[in-house]
Amino acid sequence: EVQLQASGGGLVQAGGSLRLSCAVSGFTFDTLDDYAIGWFRQAPGKEREFVAAISAFGGNIFYSDSVKGRFTISRDNSKNTVSLQMNNLKPEDTAVYYCAADPDTLALSDYEGEYDYWGQGTLVTVSS
């Protein structure tokens, strides 16, 4: 079964940067190429929300309005890794960040129900 592990979270001051990584493993007859990968986040007391997604083969990218222009999602299929570069961080970006995989090669969704596999989350704290 596909497994995801998010890392790279930490404490940063407002205006700073962090780079999250999502390591994906457990493929059988497929590869990371066959999965769309999304990042979601959940702030304390709030519902989980979509952050960014990159399609299988990396041809399309989709960001939430709240992070557009500040965050960049990318994938390195040779390393089975998807990254989220976060710049100009704001206190409202504080949350647990999750990566997730969708095996639909045609999908690029902001709906968490589309994603079959989830990592355990990494905490990002942005101080003001």
N, C-alpha and C positions, 0 to 999 in steps of 0.2 A: 504494500500500500504506500502511496505517496505520502511523504512526511516533509513538513516544513519547519524550519527553525529560524526565528527572527532574532537578531542581535544588533548591538550598536546604540542602544538607548543610553540615557544618562541625564545628568543635570547640566544645563547650559543657561547662560544669561540671555535675556531678550536681545535680539539682533544677531545672535550667534548661529552656528551651523552644527548639524550632526548628519552622519551618514548611516542609515540603517541597511542591514543586509538580510536577505532571506535565502537561506541555503535549502535547496530542495533535493530530496533523495527518495529512494524506494521505487524507482521506475522498473517496469518489467519489460514490455515490448515497445514502450514508447519512450520519449525523451522530454526534456523541459520544453523543447520546441512545440510540443503538442498541447501546451497549457497556456491559457491566459492567467496572468498573475495580478492580483489586486492587493492593495494596502487599505486597511481600515483602521479606525482608531476609536477608542472609547474613553471619554473623559469621566472623572468621578461624578456619579449621580446622573449620567446621561446615557442615552442609547448609543450603540455602536454606529459609526457613520463612515461613509466611503471617503477615501482620500485620493487614490489614483489607481489606474489599471493600465496594463500593457498587454496587447493581444499576443496570442501564439505567433511565433516568428517575428514579433516586435514591430509589425507594420503600423499599428495604431496605438495611440496613447490617449488617455482620458483622465482629466483632473477635476476635482471638485472646485467650485468657484473660490472657496476659502483658501486654497493653497496654490492656485494657478499663478504662475510667475515666480513662485518662491521654491516650490518643490520640483524635483526632476526624477522620474522613474526610468530605470534602464535595466537591461538584462544582459547577462553573459552566459549564453547557453553552453559554452565550452566548460564553464566552471559551475554550471547548475546553480547560478546565483542571480537574484534580482535585487537591485539596490534602490533606495529612496534617499536622494540627496535633499536635505532640508536646509534652506538658507533663510536668513532674516526671520528667525523663529520668534514667535510671540507667545506670551503667557497662555493665550487661549489654545495654543497647540499642545499644551500639556495633556497627555493621555497615554494609555497603553496602546501600542501600535501592533497590529496583527497583519501578517501576510497570508494569503489564501490562493488556492489554485482551482481553476475551472477547466475541466477537460474538453470543453466545447471549443474547437479550434476556430470557430467563426464568431465567438462571443467576445464582447468587451463591455462588461456590465458593471454598474454601480450598485447592483442589488446583491446583498450578501447571500441570499438564498440560492444564487447561481453557482456559488463556490462550494465544492465538495470537500476540500481539504484545507485545514487551518493549522497555523503554527500557534505557539503558546503565548506569544506577545512579548513585547519589550517596552519598558516604561521610559517615556520621555518627559522630563520636567523642565519647564522653562520659567526661570525666575525673572521678576520685573526689576 
